Amino acid sequence: MAYIVLDSKKCKSCYLCIDACPKGLIKKSGETGITGNFTVEFDDKNGKCLGCKCCALSCPDLAITEVYK
């Protein structure tokens, strides 16, 4: 099962990773980040992550630190 690691301290809430995920596994979280906006969280309860790294490649702030396959 693939999964990602998000660094919420680096997330500036641009939400590009939400749009980039082909499975829709990244969503807004209930926590605010350094910009005062909601950060993102990885929500994959059913193991659907492909490990494609589209989310990490789309993140301008390198907030997605690791992708595991």
Rosetta blueprint (number, residue, H / E / L):
1 M L
2 A L
3 Y E
4 I E
5 V E
6 L E
7 D L
8 S L
9 K L
10 K L
11 C L
12 K L
13 S L
14 C L
15 Y L
16 L H
17 C H
18 I H
19 D H
20 A H
21 C L
22 P L
23 K L
24 G L
25 L L
26 I E
27 K E
28 K E
29 S E
30 G E
31 E E
32 T E
33 G L
34 I L
35 T L
36 G L
37 N L
38 F E
39 T E
40 V E
41 E E
42 F E
43 D L
44 D L
45 K L
46 N L
47 G L
48 K L
49 C L
50 L L
51 G L
52 C L
53 K L
54 C H
55 C H
56 A H
57 L H
58 S H
59 C L
60 P L
61 D L
62 L L
63 A L
64 I E
65 T E
66 E E
67 V E
68 Y E
69 K L
